[in-house]
Structures are given as C-alpha cells and as structure tokens.
Amino acid sequence: MNLLEKTFQKDGCSIHYWLTPNQDAPWLIFLHGAGANHRMFKDQLKSLDEQFAVLLWDARGHGKSRPMGPNFSIKLLMDDILSIMDKEMINKATFIGQSMGGNVAQEIAFYYPEKVENLILIGCTWNMQKLTFTEKLTIGLTPLIMSVYPWDLMVKQSIRASSVKYEVQEYLRNAFLSIGSHDFTKIFLATANCLHTEEDYKINKPILLVCGEHDNTGNIKKIAPIWAKSEPQCEFHWIPDAGHCANQDNPEEFNKLMTFFLRNKLL
C-alpha cells in the first residue's frame, strides 16, 4: 500500500503521519500502543486494498514524532489526531487502536462521537470501567514503582508481557529503547491514569473488541468480556496464540476478523 508521509507541528512536537493518496473511500485511522509506532500495523496494511483510505501516525513521543513536547496525556493525543483529521478534511473514521491507541479511540468516541464510524480495539482496557480498590491502589503506586524500577528490567518485562513472538518482542525492544526511560515513563503513567468511571455510559457504535488469549497486561484479559457484554453493538473475540499485541502475534487471525468487520460495516 502506497503511503504519503507528512508532518504536523503542534505543542512542541513534529508529529509524523502517513496516509493513502486515494482519499475518496471510508477512512481507517490506526492508533498504535504505548511505546510502539506506526509500523506495528504493517501486517494489517497487507490485507487492505483501495476500497479504504488509511491514516497511521507516530504519536507524539513515539517513533519519528520527537521531541515529545512539554506535556503528554491521552487527551492531548486525542487533540493531536483530531487536529490532523481537520487538516486532512477527514470528517469521520473507523478507529483501529491497540492498547493506548484504543484508549485514545475511546476518548474520541466519548467527547466527539460524531467523528467515529466504528471502533476496532486490540488489547485495550475499558476507559470507563469502575475500578476495584486494589486496582486503584495499584495505579496510585505506579509512579513510585516506576521511579525505582531499573530501565533495562522494565524493557525486558514489558516486551515479554506484550508479545509471545520473538520478532515482535525485538521490534518492541527497539521501539522502547528509542524512546528512552524518561519519556517512556511519562507515556506509561499517562496511559495508566486515563481511566474515568462513567456510570451507564455506552459507546453505542459498532465495536470489534479482541484480546490475545495470552494477554497478561493489567486487567485487560479480565475486563474485556465484561466490557463487551455491556455494549449493545460490540462483538468480542479471543485471538489464539497471541499476547497483548494480538494483531502482530497472530496477524492472520486478526486480519480475518478485521476485514470481515470492515466490509460488513463500511462497504
């Protein structure tokens, strides 16, 4: 798939993004996970054709989008991608988000539902869930834990928790190391603190929610089927032989689900 690379200057960061020259088609916007970059979706691009217009990015602080700028938050990422959509005159899109990217997609659906056609969420926790006391305590202690955690050990454990595939782990290792410990910590903490309980809130958009059967990060594996049952337009699937980065660990299985969903909802 032929992509054009562009940049967008905002809040102290040169944000790099890629999009298809053919834009007279339903838009798909891919949002990568924390510490990764746009290349995490390379296997998904192979399964798409010119029936879709595609946009990917390196979120601020990731990949080529450096420096991060003075601030980082999920809401700032939401503002960044909406600004790019305005620049490219994209009124509405299907958002495909992995982990942190899925958190951003949920915030767009919450604050700007008119911008969202559908959601495809991969290894993503539920932004609006009600946390248990233990989960709140864990999030509260996260800054202290990360301040004393050795960087090499953090990278090693993060990549093992994220993927069951050696080549994906190596991709993540290189992506994490290119960010560095300071910015990686800011990204991790911002992602952990993006949750906000919204009683009785429903996204009320068509959702494809997937989770790798070996995803052991946070509470994602526990919360995913509960979340799916709460949404009237959500279909949920376990991805076999896959961890947190299910679209990379088992692209064949994920791509089948993704393309069927997209063709059913958009074509």
C-alpha positions as CSV (number, residue, x, y, z in Angstrom):
1,M,0.0,0.0,0.0
2,N,1.4,3.3,-1.1
3,L,1.5,5.9,1.7
4,L,2.5,9.6,1.8
5,E,4.5,10.8,4.8
6,K,3.5,14.2,6.2
7,T,4.3,16.2,9.4
8,F,2.2,18.4,11.6
9,Q,3.7,20.9,14.2
10,K,1.7,21.1,17.4
11,D,2.6,21.8,21.1
12,G,6.3,21.5,20.7
13,C,6.2,18.3,18.7
14,S,6.7,17.5,15.0
15,I,4.1,14.7,14.5
16,H,4.7,12.4,11.6
17,Y,1.8,10.6,9.9
18,W,1.2,8.6,6.8
19,L,-1.9,8.4,4.6
20,T,-3.1,6.9,1.3
21,P,-3.2,9.2,-1.8
22,N,-6.7,7.9,-2.6
23,Q,-8.9,9.6,0.0
24,D,-12.3,9.0,-1.7
25,A,-13.1,6.0,0.4
26,P,-14.1,5.2,4.0
27,W,-11.3,6.2,6.4
28,L,-9.4,3.9,8.7
29,I,-7.2,5.5,11.3
30,F,-4.7,3.3,13.0
31,L,-3.5,4.2,16.5
32,H,-0.6,2.3,17.9
33,G,0.1,1.2,21.5
34,A,2.3,2.8,24.2
35,G,6.0,2.7,23.2
36,A,5.3,1.4,19.7
37,N,4.9,3.3,16.4
38,H,3.0,3.1,13.1
39,R,5.0,0.0,12.0
40,M,3.1,-2.2,14.4
41,F,0.3,-2.3,11.8
42,K,2.4,-3.3,8.8
43,D,0.7,-6.7,8.6
44,Q,-2.7,-5.2,8.6
45,L,-1.9,-2.9,5.7
46,K,-1.1,-6.0,3.6
47,S,-4.7,-7.2,4.0
48,L,-6.3,-3.9,2.9
49,D,-7.0,-2.6,-0.6
50,E,-8.0,0.7,-2.3
51,Q,-11.6,0.3,-1.0
52,F,-10.3,2.0,2.2
53,A,-8.4,5.3,2.8
54,V,-5.8,4.8,5.6
55,L,-4.0,7.1,8.0
56,L,-1.3,6.0,10.5
57,W,0.8,8.0,12.8
58,D,3.7,8.0,15.3
59,A,2.0,9.6,18.3
60,R,4.0,12.3,20.0
61,G,7.0,11.0,21.8
62,H,7.0,7.8,19.7
63,G,8.9,6.8,16.5
64,K,9.7,9.9,14.4
65,S,7.4,12.2,16.3
66,R,10.0,13.8,18.6
67,P,10.5,15.7,20.8
68,M,7.5,14.8,22.9
69,G,6.9,18.4,23.9
70,P,6.3,19.7,27.4
71,N,3.2,17.6,28.1
72,F,1.8,14.1,27.4
73,S,-1.7,12.8,28.1
74,I,-4.3,10.7,26.4
75,K,-6.5,13.8,25.9
76,L,-3.5,15.5,24.2
77,L,-3.1,12.6,21.8
78,M,-6.9,12.9,21.1
79,D,-6.5,16.6,20.3
80,D,-3.4,15.8,18.1
81,I,-5.2,13.2,15.9
82,L,-8.4,15.4,15.7
83,S,-6.2,18.3,14.5
84,I,-4.7,16.1,11.8
85,M,-8.2,15.0,10.8
86,D,-9.2,18.6,10.4
87,K,-6.0,19.3,8.4
88,E,-6.8,16.4,6.1
89,M,-10.5,17.2,6.0
90,I,-11.5,13.8,7.5
91,N,-14.9,14.2,9.0
92,K,-15.4,10.6,10.3
93,A,-13.4,7.4,10.5
94,T,-13.2,3.9,11.8
95,F,-10.5,4.0,14.5
96,I,-8.3,0.9,15.0
97,G,-6.4,1.2,18.2
98,Q,-4.1,-1.1,20.1
99,S,-3.8,-0.7,23.9
100,M,-3.0,3.1,24.3
101,G,-4.3,3.7,20.8
102,G,-7.6,2.1,21.9
103,N,-7.7,4.4,24.9
104,V,-7.4,7.4,22.6
105,A,-10.1,6.0,20.3
106,Q,-12.5,5.6,23.3
107,E,-11.9,9.2,24.3
108,I,-12.7,10.4,20.8
109,A,-15.9,8.3,21.0
110,F,-16.8,9.8,24.4
111,Y,-16.1,13.5,23.6
112,Y,-16.7,13.6,19.8
113,P,-19.0,10.7,18.9
114,E,-19.8,12.3,15.5
115,K,-16.2,11.7,14.4
116,V,-16.5,7.9,15.0
117,E,-17.9,5.4,12.4
118,N,-16.7,2.2,14.1
119,L,-14.1,1.1,16.6
120,I,-11.7,-1.9,16.4
121,L,-9.9,-2.2,19.8
122,I,-7.0,-4.6,20.4
123,G,-5.7,-5.5,23.8
124,C,-7.3,-2.4,25.3
125,T,-8.7,-1.8,28.7
126,W,-12.0,-0.1,29.3
127,N,-11.6,3.6,29.9
128,M,-15.0,4.0,31.7
129,Q,-14.8,0.9,34.0
130,K,-15.3,1.0,37.7
131,L,-12.1,0.1,39.3
132,T,-11.7,-2.1,42.4
133,F,-9.9,-0.9,45.5
134,T,-6.9,-3.0,44.5
135,E,-6.8,-1.6,41.0
136,K,-7.0,2.0,42.3
137,L,-4.2,1.3,44.8
138,T,-2.0,-0.3,42.0
139,I,-2.5,2.8,39.8
140,G,-1.8,5.1,42.7
141,L,1.5,3.3,43.5
142,T,2.6,3.1,39.8
143,P,4.7,6.4,39.8
144,L,6.6,5.3,42.9
145,I,7.2,1.8,41.5
146,M,8.4,3.2,38.2
147,S,10.7,5.7,39.8
148,V,12.8,2.9,41.3
149,Y,12.5,0.3,38.6
150,P,15.7,-0.4,36.6
151,W,15.2,0.7,33.0
152,D,16.7,-2.5,31.4
153,L,14.4,-4.6,33.6
154,M,11.4,-2.6,32.7
155,V,12.0,-3.0,29.0
156,K,12.6,-6.7,29.4
157,Q,9.5,-7.4,31.4
158,S,7.4,-5.0,29.2
159,I,8.2,-6.8,25.9
160,R,7.7,-10.2,27.5
161,A,4.3,-9.1,28.8
162,S,3.4,-7.7,25.4
163,S,4.1,-10.5,22.9
164,V,4.6,-14.2,22.6
165,K,6.6,-13.9,19.3
166,Y,10.3,-13.3,19.2
167,E,10.3,-11.0,16.2
168,V,7.5,-8.8,17.7
169,Q,9.5,-8.7,21.0
170,E,12.5,-7.5,19.1
171,Y,10.5,-4.8,17.3
172,L,9.2,-3.6,20.7
173,R,12.6,-3.7,22.3
174,N,14.0,-1.4,19.6
175,A,10.9,0.9,19.8
176,F,11.0,1.2,23.6
177,L,14.8,1.8,23.7
178,S,14.5,4.6,21.0
179,I,12.1,6.4,23.3
180,G,14.2,6.3,26.4
181,S,13.4,5.8,30.1
182,H,12.2,9.4,30.8
183,D,9.6,9.7,28.0
184,F,8.6,6.0,28.3
185,T,7.8,6.6,32.0
186,K,5.7,9.7,31.1
187,I,3.8,7.7,28.4
188,F,3.2,4.7,30.7
189,L,1.9,6.9,33.6
190,A,-0.4,8.9,31.4
191,T,-1.9,5.8,29.9
192,A,-2.4,4.3,33.4
193,N,-4.2,7.4,34.5
194,C,-6.6,7.9,31.6
195,L,-9.5,5.9,33.2
196,H,-12.6,7.7,34.3
197,T,-15.7,5.9,35.5
198,E,-18.9,6.9,33.6
199,E,-22.0,5.3,35.1
200,D,-24.4,3.8,32.5
201,Y,-22.3,5.2,29.6
202,K,-22.4,3.3,26.3
203,I,-20.3,4.0,23.2
204,N,-23.2,2.8,21.1
205,K,-21.1,2.4,18.0
206,P,-20.2,-0.9,16.2
207,I,-17.2,-2.3,18.0
208,L,-14.9,-5.2,17.3
209,L,-13.1,-5.9,20.5
210,V,-10.3,-8.5,20.5
211,C,-7.9,-9.8,23.1
212,G,-4.9,-12.2,22.8
213,E,-5.5,-15.4,24.8
214,H,-2.1,-14.9,26.5
215,D,-2.5,-11.2,27.2
216,N,-1.3,-10.8,30.8
217,T,-1.0,-7.0,31.0
218,G,-3.1,-5.2,33.6
219,N,-6.7,-6.2,33.9
220,I,-7.4,-6.4,30.1
221,K,-8.0,-10.1,29.9
222,K,-10.4,-10.0,32.8
223,I,-12.3,-6.9,31.8
224,A,-12.7,-7.5,28.0
225,P,-15.6,-10.0,28.0
226,I,-17.4,-8.0,30.7
227,W,-17.0,-4.8,28.7
228,A,-18.2,-6.5,25.5
229,K,-21.4,-7.7,27.2
230,S,-22.1,-4.1,28.4
231,E,-22.0,-2.7,24.8
232,P,-25.1,-3.4,22.6
233,Q,-23.1,-3.2,19.4
234,C,-19.9,-5.0,20.4
235,E,-18.6,-8.3,19.2
236,F,-15.7,-9.9,21.1
237,H,-13.1,-12.5,20.0
238,W,-10.1,-14.1,21.7
239,I,-7.1,-14.3,19.4
240,P,-5.3,-17.6,19.8
241,D,-1.5,-17.9,20.1
242,A,-1.3,-14.2,20.8
243,G,-0.4,-11.8,23.7
244,H,-1.1,-8.1,24.2
245,C,-0.1,-7.2,20.6
246,A,-2.5,-9.7,19.1
247,N,-2.5,-8.1,15.7
248,Q,1.2,-8.7,15.5
249,D,1.4,-12.1,17.2
250,N,-1.3,-13.6,15.1
251,P,-2.0,-11.3,12.1
252,E,-3.7,-14.0,10.1
253,E,-6.4,-14.5,12.6
254,F,-6.8,-10.8,13.5
255,N,-6.8,-9.7,9.8
256,K,-9.7,-12.1,9.0
257,L,-11.8,-10.6,11.8
258,M,-10.8,-7.0,10.9
259,T,-11.5,-7.3,7.1
260,F,-14.8,-9.1,7.7
261,F,-15.9,-6.5,10.2
262,L,-14.9,-3.6,7.9
263,R,-16.6,-5.0,4.8
264,N,-19.7,-5.7,6.7
265,K,-19.9,-2.2,8.3
266,L,-18.4,0.1,5.6
267,L,-18.9,-1.5,2.1
